[in-house]
Amino acid sequence: MMNTNIFKRVVVITGASRGIGKECAIKLAQPGTTLILMARKKEDLDLVAKECLALGANPHSLPIDLLKDNLKEVLSNIKSQFGNIDILINNAGVWIEEPFEYGDMNAWDDALDVNLKSAIHLTRYCLDDMPEGGSVIFIGSTASRKTYAGGTNYCAAKFGLLGFANSLFEDIRERGIKVCSILPGVVNTDMHKDDLSFTPEKMIQPEDVAATVQFVLSTPSNICPTEITLLPQKNPKNRR
């Protein structure tokens, strides 16, 4: 049976101030939806919230530092104010691409904490009271399955996140909660804004990933698309 009540829910989105997270918020901004928008800069979140409000949603900006804030307390406060969380979109990420032997281990620890550990902690605290029909979505990467030179930090985190998500599905599938990892190739976000080798219009767009999130949430309750890979139809490095 198709889930027709996907909009009347409490949705938490990390990294919601720009890129994929912003587009997910806008895509899910429907009347009856409470959107908890997380990122570090309140002014950027407020701009996204304004767009979502115009679409009929009930958005709330929540400035948060995933490295410093007490995530258990943050989630407890959200649930006290808005009720149980129905959808968690783990999107926040940090990109470090450099040869391993030159890596700053403190920066690498921070990146691993944001890309992997914070998502695990947020998921744990959201799941406590998540009802049947809920969803946990991880925005991964093709780097979740494919290694490359300079990608030791990023690949380690994304491989780990995919492994966590796949095991999580097995742990909670009988609760009727979907768990899905979306693995896009190169996306036209700030991460690649300085790489002039890409043709932006050939890249995956943030709204394409958001549409995939919406697809996952709209699938029938008796199935779960646990992993979806998105690749650009045309090679974005073939400049013409």
Helices and strands as residue ranges (DSSP letters): E 10-14, H 19-27, E 34-39, H 42-54, E 58-63, H 71-82, E 87-90, G 100-102, H 105-112, I 113-117, H 118-127, E 135-139, G 142-144, H 152-172, G 173-175, E 178-184, G 190-192, G 200-202, H 206-218, E 227-230
